[in-house]
Amino acid sequence: ALLGKKGEGGGREVGDTEQFGLNVKFRPVKRRLVVPSPSAKVSEEEKEASHTNVVEDRKHSIEAAIVRVMKQAKALEHQTLVVEVSKMLMPLFRPEPKQIKNRIEDLIAREYLKRDDESSNRYEYLA
């Protein structure tokens, strides 16, 4: 092996206090040598925090896409709006229609959009 572990324990686990030495007598069988890097261990708290951040960022992205589409169209049917927003966000992530619906409801509550007077399935852009 190219690197040799110094000290006790010949296992595959690597601790913070482990030391490695270079084997100068090493001769590779192949010309190209691949040295794997140790992967970082991520705690559950960090996973949860990053997941929360991703969800929050996606909410903002969905809202921005809804506003962009509605700014252009001024008025759209619900299904058309969901399709257009999904198309716009596909390169970034795949939004769930339920998420889009929730963001539309939030934008209605904040008075960026309103439901059409004749059809509750149609939205109008305000602002």
PyMOL commands that set and color helices and strands:
alter all, ss='L'
color gray80, all
select helices_A, chain A and resi 44-73+78-89+97-109
alter helices_A, ss='H'
color red, helices_A
select strands_A, chain A and resi 3-6+19-22+75-77+113-115+122-125
alter strands_A, ss='S'
color yellow, strands_A
deselect
rebuild
show_as cartoon
